[in-house]
Amino acid sequence: MINSVGAGAVVSIDAILFQMLVDSVDEIRHLHESPTICPEGQIVPDALRERIQPWQRGQIVNSAAFIREFNLHSKWSIPRGVVNLSQQILSAEAVYLDELQAASLAGIPWRGTFDARLETCIRCGRAATWRFVIKKPPEMPVEIAWRLARPENAVPLCHKCVHITKFDQSEHIRFDLAWGLWAARFEALHRWYLAVQYGQLPKGWAKDEYPLWPREHGGSVWREGSGSFMHCLPRPPLGVKRSQVHFSALNRAMGMSAKRHEKNGPYFSTLKLKHVIPDPNLDPGEYYCEHGCIYRGTVTCCYCSRDRNGTTR
């Protein structure tokens, strides 16, 4: 009985591995068919970088690594051209290999994939567009900047509410909306952003285990800002753990007093913001710095004397 179970398990594993190999070879074959990226069987790194999104490049890198490993230890024969092309891909992507593999897990497209009710304007409930808060610095490589295209860096607002809240004109409003909506998850993303800008990322960051941001930047579970691979699939902000300051930030940014007679949007109803009284001691524009300190309206950290960009005053 044990032998029969064992034999069945081996057959099943072989079938799974063979299908993975077929899928990987098929991915490399599609790349080989591109006259721009792979003319005459040679990978053009610049074309690869310009024409394929980081998350897709991460999947290609994973396929190439799988083929290389199987070529060394597998009982199945792999075409030499596929093995050669896989090695070219791994060499071309060597500098950002770990970032691309992280993107393949956490950088997948997400807009339009949530429940339609959770993609309406957080202020009025009308049809909305996801508006991004932290802008990509020109010098930031796309292999890293994919995190700024995550939902934690965006809020759904309609065109009218963008104008009413002054979203485009006020950085305070943008940060308050994202901070209030995403709470610890936006805080973790912002800590990562500042750490990248100032070369302060933790040494030994295991991106295969924490593809979004270092373990030190978030909590232990999704609702508290974890960047673990267990919590990296894009999700809407329902269930995020919020405190009084987060609710207050949302109230400030969306102007609760001005909306007294208007219909609340889905996030208003879910968060019960009508019952939240803003703390009078909290000024507009507050959010957490990379050390977990709260900024005041002066855009200076309360405790470590740093401004919004992390510069010591």
RASUL-V608503 format. One line per field, one symbol per residue. phi: phi as a letter, one per 30 degrees, with the letter a starting at -180 (. if undefined). psi: psi as a letter, one per 20 degrees, with the letter a starting at -180 (. if undefined). burial: 1 if it has 16 or more other C-alpha atoms within 10 Angstrom, else 0. A space follows every 50 residues. Layout:
phi = ???
psi = ???
burial = ???
//
This chain:
phi = .ddddddddddddedddddddddddddddddddddddbdhicdceddddd cbdeddddddddddddddddddbddcdcedddddddddddddcedceddd ddddcccdebdicdeedcccedcbidebbdcccddddedddddcdeddcd ddcbbdbddddddddieddcdededddddddchdddedddddeddddcic dddiddddcbddaeeddbdcbedcjdcdddbcdebdddjddccedddddd eddcieddceccdddddedddhddcccedddcceidacddcidcdcddhc ddcchcdeciddd
psi = ggghggghhggggggghghggghghhghghhhioighmpkjppoghhghh ipqghhhghggggghgggghhhiqiqppphhggghghgghghjhhkghgh hghhgijqqhpjirphhjjrpigijrprqppqfpqpqhipqhihihhijq hijqqoqrhghgggilghhohggghgggghgichhhggghggghhghjkk qqqkonihhmhgrqhiiaairgijjpjqhhkippqrjpiqoqaghggggg gghimhhikhjqpqrhhgggilihjpoppiipqqjqrqaijjqpqaijkp qhhjlqahjjpp.
burial = 00000000000000000000100110110011000011001011000110 00111111111111111101100000010001101111110110011111 11111111000000000111111111011111110100000111111111 11111111001100111000011111111111111111111111100000 10000010011111111110011111111011110110011100111111 11110100000001111100001000010001011111110111110011 1101011101000
//
